[in-house]
Amino acid sequence: MLVYLARRLPTSTKTNSKKPSKIMTIPLPTAGPRLSDGACDFINDCALQDLLDCPADAAAVRDVIAKSLAKQPLTEAETAVLLNATSPELIEEIFAAARQLKRDVYGNRIVLFAPLYIGNYCVNDCTYCGFRSRNQAAIRRTLDSSEIQAQVTALERKGHKRLILVFGEHARYSPEFIADTVHAVYAVKDGQGEIRRVNINAAPQDHDGFRIVKEAGIGTYQVFQETYHHATYAKVHPMGTRKSDYLWRLDALDRAYESGCDDVGIGALFGLYDWRFEVLGLVSHSRHLMAKFDCGPHTISFPRLRPASGVHLDDRWLVGDDDFKRLVAILRLSVPYTGMILTARESPEVRQELLGFGVSQIDAGSRIELGGYTEAGDAQQQVCEREQFELGDVRTLDQVVAQLLADGYIPSFCTACYRLGRTGEQFMEFAVPGFIERLCTPNALTTLQEYLIDYASPATRRLGERLIQDGLAAMPDGQRKQELERRLQRIVTTQDRDLFY
């Protein structure tokens, strides 16, 4: 039996338009039967597929774009209208709207982070992953405390302030182990260097496990569904491990919210099934969390499949660059206030283009092999047997920062919202009306100033100083601007750091 899942949006996003939208009348049965443990399978494959079979006319596409530009989240049916638009003219209108919405909501800030792989033992045999349990060529390793300290020190000396710790799915990476690792990372200080926020990408936990990890002081907890298509999920996650349980994974972030983790990230691995279906799955997941917890995911990730050791890719569903640009733009329009992460799986050229379509976070100077930040440094000679997948962007952090500055973006190392409790529903209260911009841009500029003084190459520092001056010149005169100017000067003259709003 199919039931309709109620959707609630913040009151500040309601439209004043008197013109009814015919798209809004399309019902979508997204919720399945509730199970005894409270989990709910809200992904209805047939209903989502039916939406993708409906042709889109230009008027409907423009109606949906108008709703998105009013900063209102889209339904699955409305998202499907954008996915079904295939004419070059309409696709360009979607791109233009995504660029505008990115500027309106996030300005020209790009948040930077780095991944740190802690251990790659894994009980799963995911057919697309270099760390799969049956890949005998994979070199297994778990960093010990001294190795973690060395890795974090190396990252701090480059200028990183925000990390995401990555763990394989294995009993040795228990909630207690993850919490101890988080504490160890925070404890590493190197001169002016420090990690101010640690995010986590690890196996789904039960309620007790999520509580243990949350109490360690993490930021965002990421759990990716990989694919929302039930049959494909079963195919690429062989039976015999916890990950083969579709619903256990789908319910993971519900359990996280219920355990006090109010800052979560979702994602799909594009290339396992039809990219249009996966977009609808991500939108469904976001709307489910909003309906149940009054707060959607803080971030959405959309990595594409990459070559990896022991993996033979099925090219049937691989996503080309043109479709990848479309899915990024459509996600931006569908979830206006959700951060979007574009990883170093992509080439520098692809990343540079997609930043304008709505991406708000990227990693930089990334090493994804165990111990890579000290044992290989910036050489970036990739060894497949030591990595989960092959990177596409192997530039250093300074090179990425320089390119962002040259393109007019503000590289941001800000972690203020996490540390001041502006997460979960409270973050939405700030972000939905757009007030967060008054805090984010000043924080981005002060953290950029820190990077320029402490870590940047001379050429990057010149680019950054010019951008800061241009940013200040564009700000209206007043007390807020004067206070920002004082803080920027303190960073230079008195070596004060971490001056956040």
C-alpha positions as CSV (number, residue, x, y, z in Angstrom):
1,M,0.0,0.0,0.0
2,L,1.3,3.4,-0.9
3,V,0.9,6.5,1.3
4,Y,1.8,10.1,0.8
5,L,4.6,11.6,2.9
6,A,3.7,15.0,4.3
7,R,6.2,17.7,3.5
8,R,6.7,20.8,5.7
9,L,8.8,23.8,4.7
10,P,9.9,26.7,6.8
11,T,7.2,29.4,6.8
12,S,9.7,31.9,5.4
13,T,9.7,30.0,2.1
14,K,6.0,30.2,1.3
15,T,5.2,31.8,-2.0
16,N,2.9,34.8,-2.4
17,S,2.2,33.9,-6.0
18,K,-1.6,33.7,-6.8
19,K,-1.0,31.7,-9.9
20,P,-1.5,28.0,-9.3
21,S,1.3,25.7,-10.5
22,K,0.1,22.7,-12.4
23,I,3.3,21.0,-11.4
24,M,2.4,21.2,-7.7
25,T,-0.7,19.1,-8.3
26,I,1.3,16.0,-9.4
27,P,1.1,13.5,-6.4
28,L,4.1,11.4,-5.6
29,P,3.8,8.4,-3.4
30,T,7.3,8.4,-1.8
31,A,6.7,6.7,1.5
32,G,6.5,3.0,2.0
33,P,5.3,0.9,5.0
34,R,6.8,1.8,8.4
35,L,8.7,-1.0,10.0
36,S,8.7,-2.1,13.6
37,D,11.9,-0.2,14.4
38,G,10.5,3.0,13.0
39,A,12.4,3.0,9.8
40,C,10.6,4.0,6.6
41,D,11.4,3.2,3.0
42,F,10.4,6.5,1.4
43,I,12.0,5.8,-2.0
44,N,9.3,4.5,-4.4
45,D,11.2,3.4,-7.5
46,C,8.1,3.1,-9.7
47,A,6.8,6.5,-8.8
48,L,10.2,8.2,-9.4
49,Q,10.6,6.4,-12.7
50,D,7.1,7.4,-13.8
51,L,8.1,11.1,-13.2
52,L,11.1,10.6,-15.5
53,D,8.8,9.4,-18.3
54,C,6.7,12.6,-18.4
55,P,7.8,15.1,-21.2
56,A,8.4,18.6,-20.0
57,D,7.2,21.7,-21.9
58,A,8.9,25.1,-21.8
59,A,6.2,26.8,-19.7
60,A,6.4,24.1,-16.9
61,V,10.2,24.3,-16.9
62,R,10.1,28.1,-16.5
63,D,7.5,27.9,-13.7
64,V,9.8,25.5,-11.8
65,I,12.8,27.8,-12.3
66,A,10.8,30.7,-11.0
67,K,9.9,28.8,-7.9
68,S,13.6,27.9,-7.3
69,L,14.8,31.5,-7.8
70,A,12.3,32.4,-5.1
71,K,14.5,30.2,-2.9
72,Q,11.8,27.5,-2.4
73,P,12.8,23.8,-2.3
74,L,11.4,21.8,-5.2
75,T,9.3,18.7,-5.0
76,E,10.3,15.5,-6.8
77,A,7.8,16.2,-9.5
78,E,9.1,19.7,-10.1
79,T,12.7,18.4,-10.1
80,A,11.7,15.9,-12.7
81,V,10.4,18.7,-14.9
82,L,13.9,20.1,-15.0
83,L,15.4,16.6,-15.6
84,N,13.1,16.0,-18.5
85,A,14.1,19.3,-20.2
86,T,16.3,18.3,-23.1
87,S,16.3,21.3,-25.5
88,P,19.6,23.3,-25.5
89,E,17.7,26.5,-24.9
90,L,16.0,25.2,-21.7
91,I,19.2,23.6,-20.4
92,E,20.9,26.9,-20.8
93,E,18.1,28.6,-18.8
94,I,18.6,26.0,-16.1
95,F,22.3,26.7,-16.0
96,A,21.7,30.4,-15.8
97,A,19.2,30.0,-13.0
98,A,21.7,27.8,-11.0
99,R,24.4,30.4,-11.4
100,Q,22.1,33.1,-10.2
101,L,20.8,31.1,-7.2
102,K,24.4,30.3,-6.3
103,R,25.3,34.0,-6.2
104,D,22.1,34.9,-4.3
105,V,22.5,32.3,-1.5
106,Y,26.2,31.7,-1.2
107,G,27.8,34.7,-2.8
108,N,31.3,34.0,-4.1
109,R,32.6,31.9,-1.2
110,I,34.0,28.4,-1.6
111,V,34.7,26.4,1.6
112,L,37.8,24.3,1.5
113,F,38.6,21.1,3.3
114,A,40.7,18.0,3.1
115,P,40.0,14.2,3.5
116,L,42.1,12.2,5.9
117,Y,41.8,8.4,5.5
118,I,42.2,6.7,8.9
119,G,41.7,3.1,7.9
120,N,40.7,1.0,4.9
121,Y,39.8,-2.4,6.4
122,C,36.3,-3.2,5.2
123,V,33.9,-6.1,5.5
124,N,31.8,-5.0,2.5
125,D,32.4,-6.2,-1.1
126,C,30.9,-3.2,-2.9
127,T,31.6,-3.9,-6.6
128,Y,32.7,-0.3,-7.4
129,C,35.2,0.3,-4.5
130,G,38.9,-0.3,-4.4
131,F,38.7,-1.1,-0.7
132,R,36.2,-4.0,-1.4
133,S,36.9,-7.0,0.9
134,R,37.7,-9.4,-2.0
135,N,40.3,-7.1,-3.6
136,Q,43.4,-8.9,-2.6
137,A,45.6,-6.3,-4.2
138,A,44.5,-3.6,-1.7
139,I,47.1,-2.6,0.9
140,R,45.2,-2.6,4.2
141,R,46.2,-0.3,7.0
142,T,45.0,1.7,10.0
143,L,46.9,4.7,11.1
144,D,48.1,4.6,14.7
145,S,48.1,7.6,17.0
146,S,51.6,8.8,16.0
147,E,50.7,8.5,12.3
148,I,47.5,10.4,12.8
149,Q,49.5,13.2,14.5
150,A,52.0,13.3,11.7
151,Q,49.2,13.5,9.0
152,V,47.3,16.2,10.8
153,T,50.5,18.2,11.4
154,A,51.3,18.0,7.7
155,L,47.8,19.2,6.8
156,E,48.0,22.1,9.4
157,R,51.3,23.2,7.9
158,K,49.6,23.6,4.5
159,G,46.9,25.7,6.1
160,H,43.9,23.4,6.4
161,K,41.4,24.1,9.2
162,R,38.6,21.6,8.3
163,L,39.0,17.8,7.8
164,I,36.7,14.9,7.0
165,L,37.9,11.7,8.5
166,V,37.2,8.6,6.4
167,F,36.9,5.1,7.8
168,G,36.3,1.7,6.2
169,E,33.3,-0.3,7.4
170,H,34.8,-2.7,9.8
171,A,34.4,-3.7,13.5
172,R,37.7,-2.2,14.4
173,Y,36.3,1.3,13.5
174,S,33.9,1.3,16.3
175,P,32.1,4.5,17.6
176,E,34.6,4.6,20.4
177,F,37.5,4.3,18.0
178,I,36.1,7.1,15.8
179,A,35.5,9.3,18.9
180,D,39.1,8.7,20.1
181,T,40.4,9.6,16.6
182,V,38.4,12.9,16.6
183,H,39.9,13.8,20.0
184,A,43.4,13.0,18.7
185,V,42.9,15.2,15.6
186,Y,41.7,18.2,17.7
187,A,44.7,17.8,20.0
188,V,47.3,18.4,17.3
189,K,48.5,22.0,17.2
190,D,51.4,23.2,15.1
191,G,52.3,26.9,15.6
192,Q,49.4,28.8,14.2
193,G,48.0,25.6,12.7
194,E,45.0,23.8,14.2
195,I,42.0,21.8,12.9
196,R,38.9,23.6,14.0
197,R,36.3,21.2,12.6
198,V,36.3,17.5,12.0
199,N,33.6,15.9,9.9
200,I,33.1,12.2,9.5
201,N,32.5,9.7,6.7
202,A,31.9,6.3,8.2
203,A,29.6,3.4,8.5
204,P,26.0,3.9,9.7
205,Q,25.7,3.6,13.4
206,D,22.9,2.6,15.7
207,H,21.6,5.2,18.1
208,D,24.2,4.6,20.8
209,G,27.0,4.8,18.3
210,F,25.8,8.1,16.8
211,R,25.6,9.5,20.3
212,I,29.2,8.5,21.1
213,V,30.5,10.1,17.9
214,K,28.4,13.3,18.4
215,E,29.8,13.8,21.9
216,A,33.3,13.8,20.5
217,G,32.5,17.2,18.9
218,I,32.2,16.3,15.3
219,G,30.7,18.6,12.6
220,T,28.9,16.8,9.8
221,Y,28.3,13.1,9.7
222,Q,28.1,11.8,6.1
223,V,26.5,8.6,5.1
224,F,26.0,8.1,1.3
225,Q,23.2,5.8,0.0
226,E,25.4,5.2,-3.1
227,T,22.4,4.4,-5.2
228,Y,18.7,4.9,-4.4
229,H,17.5,2.4,-6.9
230,H,16.6,-0.8,-5.0
231,A,17.6,-3.4,-7.6
232,T,20.9,-1.7,-8.4
233,Y,21.7,-1.4,-4.7
234,A,21.2,-5.1,-4.3
235,K,23.4,-5.8,-7.3
236,V,26.4,-3.7,-6.3
237,H,26.2,-4.6,-2.5
238,P,26.4,-8.4,-2.4
239,M,24.5,-10.2,0.4
240,G,26.3,-11.1,3.6
241,T,27.2,-7.7,5.1
242,R,25.3,-5.0,6.9
243,K,25.6,-2.7,3.8
244,S,23.5,-5.1,1.8
245,D,20.6,-4.0,3.9
246,Y,19.1,-1.1,1.9
247,L,16.8,0.1,4.6
248,W,19.5,0.1,7.4
249,R,21.5,2.5,5.3
250,L,18.6,4.6,4.2
251,D,17.5,5.1,7.8
252,A,21.0,5.9,9.0
253,L,20.6,9.7,9.1
254,D,17.2,9.4,10.7
255,R,19.0,7.6,13.6
256,A,21.7,10.2,13.5
257,Y,19.1,13.0,14.0
258,E,17.3,11.1,16.7
259,S,20.6,10.7,18.5
260,G,21.5,14.4,18.5
261,C,23.5,14.7,15.3
262,D,21.8,17.7,13.7
263,D,24.3,18.2,10.9
264,V,24.4,15.5,8.3
265,G,25.4,14.9,4.7
266,I,23.8,12.7,2.0
267,G,25.2,11.6,-1.3
268,A,24.9,9.3,-4.3
269,L,27.6,7.7,-6.4
270,F,26.8,8.6,-9.9
271,G,27.5,5.9,-12.5
272,L,25.7,3.0,-10.8
273,Y,22.3,3.8,-12.3
274,D,20.4,6.4,-14.2
275,W,21.7,9.8,-13.0
276,R,18.2,11.3,-13.3
277,F,16.8,8.8,-10.9
278,E,19.6,9.4,-8.4
279,V,18.9,13.1,-8.4
280,L,15.3,12.4,-7.5
281,G,16.5,10.0,-4.8
282,L,18.6,12.8,-3.3
283,V,15.7,15.2,-3.4
284,S,13.4,12.7,-1.8
285,H,15.9,12.1,1.0
286,S,16.3,15.8,1.6
287,R,12.6,16.3,1.7
288,H,12.1,13.3,4.0
289,L,14.6,14.7,6.5
290,M,12.9,18.2,6.3
291,A,9.5,16.7,6.9
292,K,10.5,14.6,9.8
293,F,13.1,16.8,11.6
294,D,12.3,20.3,10.2
295,C,15.9,20.3,8.9
296,G,17.3,18.9,5.7
297,P,20.8,17.7,5.1
298,H,23.6,20.3,5.5
299,T,25.4,19.0,2.4
300,I,24.8,16.9,-0.7
301,S,27.7,15.1,-2.4
302,F,27.5,13.8,-6.0
303,P,30.8,11.9,-6.8
304,R,31.2,10.2,-10.1
305,L,32.6,6.7,-10.4
306,R,36.3,6.7,-11.0
307,P,38.8,3.9,-11.9
308,A,40.0,1.9,-8.9
309,S,42.0,-1.2,-8.1
310,G,40.1,-4.4,-8.5
311,V,37.1,-2.7,-10.1
312,H,35.7,-3.2,-13.5
313,L,33.3,-0.4,-14.3
314,D,30.0,-1.0,-16.2
315,D,29.9,1.9,-18.6
316,R,26.2,1.7,-19.1
317,W,25.4,4.3,-16.5
318,L,28.6,6.3,-16.5
319,V,27.8,10.1,-16.5
320,G,29.5,12.3,-19.1
321,D,30.5,15.8,-18.5
322,D,27.5,17.4,-20.1
323,D,25.0,15.4,-18.0
324,F,27.1,16.0,-14.9
325,K,26.8,19.7,-15.4
326,R,23.1,19.3,-15.7
327,L,22.7,17.3,-12.6
328,V,24.7,19.7,-10.5
329,A,22.7,22.7,-11.8
330,I,19.4,20.8,-11.2
331,L,20.4,19.9,-7.6
332,R,21.3,23.5,-6.9
333,L,17.8,24.6,-8.0
334,S,16.1,21.8,-6.2
335,V,17.7,22.4,-2.7
336,P,18.5,26.1,-2.6
337,Y,19.9,26.1,1.0
338,T,21.9,22.9,1.0
339,G,25.6,22.9,0.6
340,M,27.0,21.1,-2.4
341,I,30.3,19.3,-2.3
342,L,32.4,18.7,-5.4
343,T,35.4,16.5,-4.7
344,A,38.9,16.0,-6.3
345,R,37.6,13.0,-8.2
346,E,36.9,15.6,-10.9
347,S,39.5,17.3,-13.1
348,P,40.5,20.9,-12.4
349,E,38.7,22.0,-15.6
350,V,35.4,20.4,-14.6
351,R,35.7,21.7,-11.1
352,Q,36.4,25.2,-12.3
353,E,33.3,25.3,-14.5
354,L,31.0,23.7,-12.0
355,L,31.8,26.1,-9.2
356,G,29.5,28.6,-10.8
357,F,26.6,26.1,-11.0
358,G,26.1,25.9,-7.2
359,V,29.0,24.1,-5.6
360,S,29.8,25.6,-2.2
361,Q,32.6,23.2,-0.9
362,I,35.6,21.5,-2.4
363,D,38.6,19.6,-1.2
364,A,42.1,20.7,-2.1
365,G,45.6,19.2,-1.8
366,S,43.9,15.8,-1.2
367,R,45.6,12.5,-0.6
368,I,43.4,9.5,-0.3
369,E,45.9,6.8,0.4
370,L,46.7,5.9,4.0
371,G,49.6,8.1,5.2
372,G,49.7,10.0,2.0
373,Y,50.3,13.5,3.4
374,T,53.7,12.6,4.9
375,E,54.8,9.6,2.8
376,A,54.2,11.2,-0.6
377,G,53.7,14.9,0.1
378,D,52.8,17.0,-2.9
379,A,54.4,14.5,-5.4
380,Q,50.9,13.0,-6.0
381,Q,52.2,9.8,-7.6
382,Q,49.1,7.8,-7.2
383,V,49.3,4.1,-6.4
384,C,46.0,2.3,-7.1
385,E,46.5,-0.4,-4.6
386,R,46.7,2.2,-1.8
387,E,43.7,4.3,-2.8
388,Q,39.9,3.9,-2.8
389,F,39.7,5.4,-6.3
390,E,41.7,7.5,-8.7
391,L,41.8,11.3,-8.2
392,G,41.2,13.8,-11.0
393,D,42.6,16.9,-9.3
394,V,46.0,16.5,-7.7
395,R,46.8,20.2,-7.3
396,T,48.2,21.5,-4.0
397,L,46.1,23.6,-1.7
398,D,48.0,26.7,-2.6
399,Q,47.4,26.1,-6.3
400,V,43.7,25.6,-5.8
401,V,43.5,28.7,-3.6
402,A,45.3,30.7,-6.3
403,Q,42.9,29.5,-9.0
404,L,39.9,30.4,-6.9
405,L,41.3,33.9,-6.2
406,A,42.0,34.4,-9.9
407,D,38.5,33.4,-10.7
408,G,37.0,35.9,-8.2
409,Y,36.0,33.4,-5.4
410,I,36.8,33.8,-1.7
411,P,38.5,30.7,-0.5
412,S,37.0,30.1,3.0
413,F,38.3,28.1,5.9
414,C,35.4,29.2,8.2
415,T,34.1,26.8,10.8
416,A,32.1,29.4,12.9
417,C,28.6,28.0,12.5
418,Y,29.6,24.6,13.9
419,R,31.4,26.1,16.9
420,L,28.6,28.6,17.7
421,G,25.9,26.1,17.5
422,R,24.4,27.4,14.2
423,T,23.6,23.9,13.0
424,G,20.6,21.9,12.2
425,E,17.3,23.7,12.5
426,Q,19.0,26.9,13.8
427,F,21.2,27.0,10.7
428,M,18.1,26.9,8.6
429,E,16.6,29.8,10.5
430,F,19.6,31.8,9.6
431,A,20.2,30.6,6.1
432,V,16.6,30.5,4.7
433,P,16.0,34.3,4.9
434,G,19.6,34.9,3.6
435,F,20.9,36.5,6.8
436,I,23.8,34.0,6.9
437,E,25.5,36.0,4.2
438,R,26.1,38.8,6.7
439,L,28.2,36.4,8.8
440,C,29.7,34.1,6.1
441,T,31.5,36.7,4.0
442,P,33.3,38.4,6.9
443,N,34.3,35.0,8.3
444,A,35.5,33.9,4.9
445,L,37.7,37.0,4.5
446,T,39.2,36.7,8.0
447,T,40.1,33.0,7.4
448,L,41.5,33.9,4.0
449,Q,43.6,36.6,5.6
450,E,45.0,34.0,8.0
451,Y,45.9,31.7,5.2
452,L,47.6,34.5,3.2
453,I,49.8,35.5,6.2
454,D,50.6,32.1,7.5
455,Y,50.8,29.7,4.5
456,A,50.4,31.3,1.0
457,S,53.0,31.6,-1.6
458,P,54.0,35.2,-2.5
459,A,52.0,35.0,-5.8
460,T,48.9,33.6,-4.0
461,R,49.2,36.2,-1.3
462,R,49.2,39.1,-3.8
463,L,46.0,37.7,-5.4
464,G,44.4,37.3,-2.0
465,E,45.2,40.8,-0.8
466,R,43.8,42.3,-4.0
467,L,40.6,40.3,-3.6
468,I,40.2,41.3,0.1
469,Q,40.5,44.9,-0.8
470,D,38.0,44.5,-3.6
471,G,35.6,42.8,-1.2
472,L,35.9,45.6,1.3
473,A,35.4,48.2,-1.3
474,A,32.1,46.5,-2.3
475,M,30.8,46.5,1.2
476,P,28.6,49.4,2.4
477,D,30.2,51.8,4.8
478,G,29.2,51.3,8.4
479,Q,30.0,49.7,11.7
480,R,30.1,46.1,10.3
481,K,32.7,47.1,7.7
482,Q,34.8,49.0,10.2
483,E,34.8,46.0,12.5
484,L,35.9,43.7,9.7
485,E,38.7,46.1,8.7
486,R,39.9,46.1,12.3
487,R,39.9,42.3,12.5
488,L,41.7,41.9,9.2
489,Q,44.4,44.3,10.4
490,R,44.8,42.5,13.8
491,I,45.5,39.3,11.9
492,V,48.4,41.0,10.1
493,T,49.9,43.2,13.0
494,T,49.1,41.3,16.2
495,Q,49.0,37.7,15.0
496,D,45.5,37.3,16.4
497,R,43.7,34.4,14.9
498,D,40.3,32.8,14.8
499,L,38.3,36.0,14.9
500,F,34.9,34.8,13.8
501,Y,31.4,36.2,13.9
